[in-house]
Amino acid sequence: MSFVSEDCKYREPEAYRPSLKTWIFLLGMIFAYFHIFFAYPKPVLLVILAIPVLFSMIYHMPNPRTWLLLLPVAVTFGDRVFDYGPFYIAVATIAVLSASLFYLLIKVAGFRNFPRFPLPVYILLAAYLAQLASMFMSLHYHNNLVGNTLREANKIFVAAVLIPVIYDWYGRGEWFTRMLKILTFMLLVMSIYGIYQYNAGNLDTFGERASGYDLAGRVYSTISGGPNSYSGVLELLVPTALASMFFFKKRVWKGVAFAAALLGLQNVMYTFSRGGFVTVTLSCFIYLIYRYRNKMWVPILALMVFAGGLLSNADEFKRQLTVFGDTNSLIMDTSMLHRYTSYKGFLNHIMKSPIVGAGWGSREFYHSRTSLYAFWEVRHEDSIEKVTRFGGLNSMILEMPYKGGIFSALSLLLLVAAIGLTSIKLLRSGSDKSLGMGLICGITAFGVHQAVDNLLPWPQTGAFFWMIFALLISIAYPCCGKEVDSL
């Protein structure tokens, strides 16, 4: 016997019948959309579409840390540069500054506590203060434009604002793993695109032909600084990806990390950067020795496989192989002659003006160029107009004392001290020594390369350096020294 009344029995849902007001509203929205589409430029239409999408994403992903996981993506593809009067700024720099301001806003507006930062963070702050002292000394003693001095003196430390963000929000637990996964995946994306560049055959090779090498073209992937700057990114990320392969738990991400490290190593060869070639291969080999110190046959076998693949393509990678074999070709290479001539001039000027230096924001010019070797010495003079790009010093180690004098030299020493202290602390009592060793190898490889190049000022390369360094600090000084964030 059923006690369910007829009215309570299941009924088919009634079809929705929009009212006249609803139809009028929808037609009005359609006409407004087409009016904007035909009357306004495309960026306005994209903004109108982006605003509701943005609010929808905020509703479904309210955690701000989820949004900042997109930072490595923005840096990877942020090569475009915008010019604003005396300043110009890259998309990567905009992303870095926006992330730090966003972090600060969340902290201040939410009355949240800042963590207790470890000693290396304060050493980095002291390094930046020393650089600021050098900047003000340049403004006082040199007649350079203020905009030029401000831009060049701060170019190294711009992305250092990411240190508190990464350490606080991504320095532990699942968020640390997520940031590491994003960086690994970005390396895979850059490497795949670099291989496409190399095989597409549309890269400029004029400079290499003028240097005496017949190359297929030097890849730079998505990095605006060119092949050398891209090699710096690979120095940081390839050893990190190799160590991440052992850190990740899931097989999928282990495979992604292995593919990223392998293709990244191949991209190093395609940049034809001898500094990148030496530092990346040695750093990976050293990491494998550390990882398999009880099974030495593993790194030896990996080295033999790599050497076999390299020698089988000896004609293609002749430029890198001169480091090990053709000494005469290496010595007479125009790049080496250029560095030798320039470094002599830099050292002479450092001895003449060790306190003040040549001044940040100085304009460079080339002296003693010859038709025989096409090499030159880079000299500097005070700028009287905007300098669109600073360069010329193929050595960061020499640039700091050369341009900034004693205070910039002190700033560089403090930066090296922060890295050294963090590395020692990690190897003694870090939370994950194996992964940390991979990051140490990457940062060390990048640092060694700075003796013969100057890659940190490039926006994308510099951003990756400070992100990797922040993760290294997080491993060396694990979460027991940090207060729990309320996010």
Sequence and secondary structure as in RCSB ss.txt:
>XXXX:A:sequence
MSFVSEDCKYREPEAYRPSLKTWIFLLGMIFAYFHIFFAYPKPVLLVILAIPVLFSMIYHMPNPRTWLLLLPVAV
TFGDRVFDYGPFYIAVATIAVLSASLFYLLIKVAGFRNFPRFPLPVYILLAAYLAQLASMFMSLHYHNNLVGNTL
REANKIFVAAVLIPVIYDWYGRGEWFTRMLKILTFMLLVMSIYGIYQYNAGNLDTFGERASGYDLAGRVYSTISG
GPNSYSGVLELLVPTALASMFFFKKRVWKGVAFAAALLGLQNVMYTFSRGGFVTVTLSCFIYLIYRYRNKMWVPI
LALMVFAGGLLSNADEFKRQLTVFGDTNSLIMDTSMLHRYTSYKGFLNHIMKSPIVGAGWGSREFYHSRTSLYAF
WEVRHEDSIEKVTRFGGLNSMILEMPYKGGIFSALSLLLLVAAIGLTSIKLLRSGSDKSLGMGLICGITAFGVHQ
AVDNLLPWPQTGAFFWMIFALLISIAYPCCGKEVDSL
>XXXX:A:secstr
     GGGS          HHHHHHHHHHHHHHHHHHHHS HHHHHHHHHHHHHHHHHHH   HHHHHTTHHHHH
HT   EEEETTEEEEHHHHHHHHHHHHHHHHHHHTT       HHHHHHHHHHHHHHHHHHHHHHHS   HHHHH
HHHHTTTGGGGHHHHHHHHSSSHHHHHHHHHHHHHHHHHHHHHHHHHHHHT S  HHHHHTT   S    TT TT
 HHHHHHHHHHHHHHHHHHHHH  SHHHHHHHHHHHHHHHHHHHHHT HHHHHHHHHHHHHHHHHHTTT THHHH
HHHHHHHHHHHTTTTTTHHHHTTTS HHHHHT HHHHHHHHHHHHHHHHHHH TTT S TT EEEEES  TTT  
 EEEEE  SS  S       HHHHHHHHHHHHHHHHHHHHHHHHHHHHHHHHHH S HHHHHHHHHHHHHHHHHT
TS   TTSHHHHHHHHHHHHHHHHHHS GGGS     
